[in-house]
Every structure is written in C-alpha cells, then in structure tokens.
Amino acid sequence: MSQAFSLDRLVEELESQELPCFMQLPSVNPRPSRDAVFELTSQLRSLLFPGYFDEGDLGREGLRYHTGHTLSQVRKGLTEQVMRAICFRCTDPTRMRRCEGEAAEKVDQFLQSLPEIRASLVEDVKAAYRGDPAANSEEETVFSYPGLTAVTYHRMAHRLYQLEVPLLARIVAERSHSLTGIDIHPGASVGPGLFIDHGTGVVIGETAVIGRNVRIYQGVTLGARSFPLDAEGNPIKGQPRHPIVEDDVVIYSGATVLGRITVGRGSVIGGNVWLTESVPPRSRVSQGRPVQERFEAGAGI
C-alpha cells in the first residue's frame, strides 16, 4: 500500500536532497529570465522589420517614436539579462560591481550592430523570394517563412555569441529552434543571402562557415565528423570541426556534410548525399543513379 501523501514530508524531502551545483539557487545574482529574453528578441525582430510584427498601424510619423521607445526599452531590459548571464555564478564582490558596466557596454555594441544585421536580412529576404517559385512576394517571406525567421534569430544570437554572452545567445538560438524546427548554433558564421527552404530538420554546427547566397533545403546537416578529446576524455571546446560552405552553393534535402571540409563556390550537393571530403568549386555531387528493373510473371525474382 502506498504511503499517504504528506505535503510537509515532501517539502522536507526535497529541501534535504543534495543537489549538484547547477541546480542550486544562485547565492548572489539571479539567473537570466528565458521569458524576458524571448520578449526582448521579439521586440528586436519588430525593429529589424518595421511594421511587420508590431501591434497597430504605426505610419511613417509614428515609426521614429516607436523605434526610439523600443530601443530604449530593449537597452534597459537586455542590459539586465546580459548582466545576469555573465554574473549569476560570480562570487567575487569586486567582479560583481563591474558586471553592470560590462553588460551595458556589450549591449551598446550589440545595438550598434542592428543596421548591419538588417542589411544582411534584406539580402536574406531577396534570396528567399528569388529562390522559391512559390513565393508571391518578398513580404510573404518575411511574414511566413520559417527559414527567414530562423536566420533572423540567428543573426541576433550570433552577435551575442561574438560579444561573449554565450548563455543568452544559446537561449535565443533555442527559441528559434523551437519555433521553426531549424537548429543553428549561435557560433555559426553565416553570410548574407542565406535561404533555408522548408527548413524542418536543418542542423548547422557551431564552427560552420557559410558564404554568400547559399541555399539549403530541409533535413540538411552541417555537422562534425569527430572531435579531439583532452587527457580526461572530454571534448576540447572551440576547435573548428564543421564545414566551410563557400558562396553560391546549393545543398539539397537530406544531405549530410561532416567535418572541417570545404564545399567549393558554386557547387551543388544533391539530396541524401553523405559528404566527408572537400570538393572544388563548381562541383556536382550526387548519389548513384537508381537502377530500374522489370519483372514479368515472376521471372528473375
């Protein structure tokens, strides 16, 4: 017979349970808020695409006010989250006093990169419209294409990654992953004009480098073939281990490209190809052609 439920006993048992360090409450600074980061990235997305993801009709007269007001809110909120991200495990009082200034500096650098991010997104939108015959307008790709949503979030996450705020970068990246089914590590370097068509199941690893005007279809993996281990058998972090995809490459659905190899400019990688060696520019890589056989009255089976 099961023991009768006791709230007090359960609380006592949970309280007395020994927890690993990552599950313990921070002694000084709170952890970042995932919900707050989600809201901030949503606001940033509305800034990058004015009029698309805002409530109500701004009009040209209201756009300047809206932009300034939103930037002010984002600057304040993002500084708080960056400060939490870099300091919640900190126990040095001297270091903690410097956290706010460091966070503010990182956020200002991030915000100053928004024009550059938007310029890349303009090329991404053009690539999506140009690359998909089913697209009726560039506006449609902004509103509804998961590939463009994923690239938008990635460009924000990548900038945070460059500014050495990896925790927030990863939160933004996983938000995008949950929304789109497209998994791009924030460390991946992505040139302008990336079009991810359909997109479900695409995985792009941390040290991948993607050039300009690259088109990727659903189910593509740009992954690591292997990684070096330290003396204790743990993976060595930060080693280049993912592919370099040069400009104007097309990778069709289901292709798997592994290791620190180079896919040369203008190459086409066919569907379901398994590629672990570099290919020169303007290569065409495909599976062997299927063989069609015909049987009559069971003969030859």
C-alpha positions as CSV (number, residue, x, y, z in Angstrom):
1,M,0.0,0.0,0.0
2,S,1.4,3.4,-0.9
3,Q,2.2,5.9,1.8
4,A,-0.4,8.6,2.5
5,F,0.5,11.9,0.8
6,S,2.0,14.5,3.1
7,L,2.9,17.9,1.7
8,D,5.1,18.7,4.7
9,R,7.1,15.5,4.3
10,L,7.5,16.0,0.6
11,V,8.8,19.6,1.1
12,E,11.2,18.4,3.7
13,E,12.5,15.6,1.5
14,L,13.0,18.0,-1.5
15,E,14.7,20.5,0.7
16,S,17.1,18.0,2.3
17,Q,18.0,16.4,-1.1
18,E,21.6,17.1,-2.1
19,L,21.7,18.9,-5.4
20,P,24.5,19.4,-8.0
21,C,25.9,22.9,-8.3
22,F,24.0,23.7,-11.4
23,M,20.6,23.1,-9.7
24,Q,21.3,25.2,-6.7
25,L,19.9,28.7,-6.3
26,P,22.5,31.4,-7.1
27,S,23.8,32.8,-3.8
28,V,24.0,36.4,-5.0
29,N,22.7,37.1,-8.6
30,P,19.7,35.6,-10.2
31,R,19.8,33.7,-13.4
32,P,18.6,35.2,-16.7
33,S,14.9,35.0,-17.4
34,R,14.1,33.0,-20.5
35,D,10.7,34.7,-20.9
36,A,12.3,38.1,-20.7
37,V,14.9,37.1,-23.4
38,F,12.1,35.8,-25.6
39,E,10.2,39.1,-25.3
40,L,13.3,41.2,-26.0
41,T,14.1,39.2,-29.1
42,S,10.6,39.7,-30.3
43,Q,10.9,43.4,-29.8
44,L,14.2,43.4,-31.7
45,R,12.6,41.5,-34.6
46,S,9.9,44.1,-34.8
47,L,12.7,46.8,-35.0
48,L,14.5,44.9,-37.8
49,F,11.3,44.5,-39.8
50,P,9.3,47.7,-39.0
51,G,5.6,47.4,-39.4
52,Y,5.6,43.6,-39.8
53,F,5.4,42.4,-36.2
54,D,4.0,45.5,-34.4
55,E,0.6,45.9,-32.9
56,G,-1.4,48.5,-34.8
57,D,-0.6,50.7,-37.8
58,L,2.5,52.9,-36.9
59,G,2.6,55.0,-40.1
60,R,5.7,56.9,-41.0
61,E,5.1,59.7,-38.4
62,G,4.9,57.2,-35.6
63,L,7.8,55.0,-36.7
64,R,10.6,57.2,-35.4
65,Y,8.9,57.5,-32.0
66,H,8.3,53.7,-31.9
67,T,11.9,52.9,-32.8
68,G,13.3,55.2,-30.2
69,H,10.9,54.0,-27.5
70,T,11.5,50.3,-28.3
71,L,15.3,50.7,-28.4
72,S,15.2,52.4,-25.0
73,Q,13.2,49.5,-23.5
74,V,15.3,46.9,-25.2
75,R,18.6,48.6,-24.0
76,K,17.4,48.6,-20.4
77,G,15.9,45.0,-20.4
78,L,18.8,43.5,-22.4
79,T,21.4,45.0,-20.1
80,E,19.7,43.4,-17.1
81,Q,19.6,40.0,-18.8
82,V,23.2,40.2,-20.0
83,M,24.3,41.2,-16.5
84,R,22.6,38.2,-15.1
85,A,24.1,35.9,-17.8
86,I,27.7,36.9,-17.1
87,C,27.4,37.3,-13.3
88,F,25.0,34.9,-11.8
89,R,27.7,32.4,-10.9
90,C,30.1,35.1,-9.8
91,T,31.2,35.2,-6.1
92,D,33.9,37.9,-6.3
93,P,32.3,41.2,-5.0
94,T,34.8,43.3,-7.0
95,R,33.9,41.5,-10.2
96,M,30.2,41.8,-9.5
97,R,30.5,45.6,-9.2
98,R,31.9,45.6,-12.7
99,C,29.2,43.4,-14.2
100,E,26.7,46.2,-14.8
101,G,29.2,48.4,-16.7
102,E,30.4,45.4,-18.7
103,A,26.9,44.4,-19.6
104,A,25.9,47.9,-20.6
105,E,29.0,48.1,-22.9
106,K,28.1,44.7,-24.5
107,V,24.5,45.7,-25.1
108,D,25.5,49.0,-26.7
109,Q,27.8,47.2,-29.1
110,F,25.0,44.8,-29.9
111,L,22.5,47.5,-30.6
112,Q,25.0,49.4,-32.7
113,S,25.2,46.3,-35.0
114,L,21.5,46.3,-35.8
115,P,21.9,48.3,-39.1
116,E,24.5,45.7,-40.2
117,I,22.1,42.8,-39.2
118,R,19.2,44.4,-41.0
119,A,21.3,44.9,-44.2
120,S,22.1,41.1,-44.1
121,L,18.4,40.3,-43.6
122,V,17.5,42.4,-46.6
123,E,19.7,40.1,-48.7
124,D,18.1,37.1,-47.0
125,V,14.6,38.2,-47.9
126,K,15.7,38.8,-51.5
127,A,17.3,35.3,-51.6
128,A,14.1,33.7,-50.2
129,Y,11.9,35.4,-52.9
130,R,14.4,34.7,-55.7
131,G,14.9,31.1,-54.6
132,D,11.3,29.9,-54.2
133,P,9.0,29.9,-57.2
134,A,6.1,29.5,-54.8
135,A,6.8,32.9,-53.1
136,N,4.3,35.5,-54.2
137,S,6.2,38.5,-52.7
138,E,9.1,39.4,-50.5
139,E,6.6,40.5,-47.9
140,E,5.3,36.9,-47.8
141,T,8.7,35.5,-47.0
142,V,9.1,37.9,-44.0
143,F,5.7,37.1,-42.6
144,S,5.6,33.4,-43.0
145,Y,8.8,31.6,-44.0
146,P,10.4,29.6,-41.1
147,G,13.8,29.8,-42.8
148,L,13.8,33.5,-42.7
149,T,12.6,33.5,-39.0
150,A,15.5,31.2,-38.1
151,V,18.1,33.3,-39.9
152,T,16.7,36.5,-38.2
153,Y,17.0,35.0,-34.7
154,H,20.4,33.5,-35.7
155,R,21.9,36.9,-36.7
156,M,20.9,38.3,-33.3
157,A,22.2,35.2,-31.4
158,H,25.5,35.2,-33.4
159,R,26.2,38.8,-32.4
160,L,25.6,38.0,-28.7
161,Y,28.0,35.0,-29.2
162,Q,30.6,37.3,-30.7
163,L,30.2,39.6,-27.7
164,E,30.9,36.6,-25.3
165,V,27.5,36.2,-23.9
166,P,27.1,32.6,-24.9
167,L,24.2,31.8,-22.5
168,L,21.9,34.4,-23.9
169,A,23.0,33.5,-27.4
170,R,22.0,29.9,-26.8
171,I,18.7,30.9,-25.3
172,V,17.9,32.9,-28.4
173,A,19.0,30.1,-30.7
174,E,16.9,27.5,-29.0
175,R,13.9,29.8,-29.1
176,S,14.3,29.9,-32.8
177,H,14.8,26.1,-32.9
178,S,11.5,25.6,-31.0
179,L,9.6,28.0,-33.4
180,T,11.0,26.7,-36.7
181,G,12.5,23.2,-36.3
182,I,15.8,24.7,-37.7
183,D,18.8,24.3,-35.4
184,I,21.6,26.8,-36.0
185,H,24.2,27.1,-33.3
186,P,24.9,30.8,-32.5
187,G,28.6,30.3,-33.2
188,A,28.0,29.5,-36.9
189,S,29.1,32.3,-39.3
190,V,26.5,33.0,-41.9
191,G,27.0,35.3,-44.9
192,P,24.1,37.4,-46.3
193,G,21.6,36.0,-48.7
194,L,21.1,32.6,-46.9
195,F,17.9,30.9,-48.0
196,I,16.7,27.9,-46.0
197,D,13.8,26.4,-47.9
198,H,11.1,24.5,-45.9
199,G,13.8,24.1,-43.3
200,T,12.5,21.4,-40.9
201,G,15.3,19.3,-39.6
202,V,18.2,21.6,-40.7
203,V,21.2,21.4,-38.3
204,I,24.1,23.8,-38.6
205,G,27.0,23.4,-36.1
206,E,28.9,25.8,-34.0
207,T,32.0,26.3,-36.2
208,A,30.3,26.1,-39.6
209,V,31.1,28.9,-42.0
210,I,28.5,29.7,-44.7
211,G,29.3,32.2,-47.5
212,R,27.0,34.5,-49.5
213,N,23.9,33.4,-51.4
214,V,23.8,29.9,-50.2
215,R,20.6,27.8,-50.5
216,I,19.9,24.9,-48.1
217,Y,16.8,22.6,-48.1
218,Q,15.1,20.6,-45.4
219,G,16.9,17.9,-43.5
220,V,20.5,19.2,-44.2
221,T,23.2,18.7,-41.6
222,L,26.4,20.7,-41.5
223,G,27.9,18.7,-38.7
224,A,31.1,17.4,-37.1
225,R,32.7,14.2,-38.1
226,S,34.7,13.8,-34.9
227,F,36.3,16.0,-32.3
228,P,39.5,15.9,-30.3
229,L,39.5,14.8,-26.6
230,D,41.6,16.1,-23.7
231,A,43.5,13.8,-21.4
232,E,40.4,13.1,-19.4
233,G,38.4,12.1,-22.4
234,N,36.3,15.3,-22.6
235,P,35.7,17.1,-25.9
236,I,38.1,20.0,-26.5
237,K,35.9,23.1,-26.9
238,G,36.1,25.6,-29.7
239,Q,38.0,23.5,-32.3
240,P,37.0,24.0,-35.9
241,R,35.1,20.9,-36.8
242,H,32.2,21.8,-39.1
243,P,32.1,22.5,-42.8
244,I,33.0,25.6,-44.7
245,V,30.4,26.3,-47.4
246,E,31.6,28.9,-49.9
247,D,29.4,31.4,-51.9
248,D,26.6,30.3,-54.2
249,V,26.3,26.7,-53.0
250,V,23.1,24.7,-53.1
251,I,22.6,21.8,-50.7
252,Y,19.5,19.7,-51.4
253,S,17.3,18.0,-48.9
254,G,18.7,15.3,-46.6
255,A,22.3,15.9,-47.4
256,T,24.8,15.3,-44.6
257,V,28.1,17.3,-44.8
258,L,30.5,16.4,-42.0
259,G,33.9,17.6,-40.7
260,R,36.1,20.6,-41.4
261,I,35.8,20.3,-45.2
262,T,35.2,22.9,-47.8
263,V,32.4,22.9,-50.3
264,G,33.7,25.0,-53.2
265,R,32.0,28.0,-54.6
266,G,29.1,27.4,-56.9
267,S,28.8,23.7,-56.0
268,V,25.6,21.7,-55.9
269,I,25.2,18.9,-53.3
270,G,22.4,16.5,-54.2
271,G,19.8,15.1,-51.9
272,N,20.7,12.5,-49.3
273,V,24.4,12.7,-50.2
274,W,26.9,11.8,-47.4
275,L,29.9,14.1,-47.8
276,T,33.1,13.9,-45.7
277,E,35.7,15.2,-48.2
278,S,36.2,18.7,-49.7
279,V,35.0,19.3,-53.2
280,P,36.4,22.0,-55.5
281,P,34.4,25.0,-56.9
282,R,31.5,24.2,-59.2
283,S,31.3,20.6,-58.3
284,R,28.2,18.4,-58.7
285,V,27.9,15.7,-56.1
286,S,25.0,13.2,-56.2
287,Q,24.1,9.7,-55.3
288,G,24.5,6.9,-57.8
289,R,21.7,6.7,-60.3
290,P,18.9,4.3,-59.3
291,V,18.7,1.1,-61.4
292,Q,15.2,0.3,-62.7
293,E,14.4,-3.4,-63.4
294,R,11.3,-5.0,-64.7
295,F,10.0,-8.4,-63.9
296,E,7.3,-10.3,-65.8
297,A,5.4,-13.2,-64.4
298,G,7.8,-13.6,-61.5
299,A,10.8,-14.2,-63.8
300,G,14.1,-13.0,-62.4
301,I,12.9,-12.5,-58.8
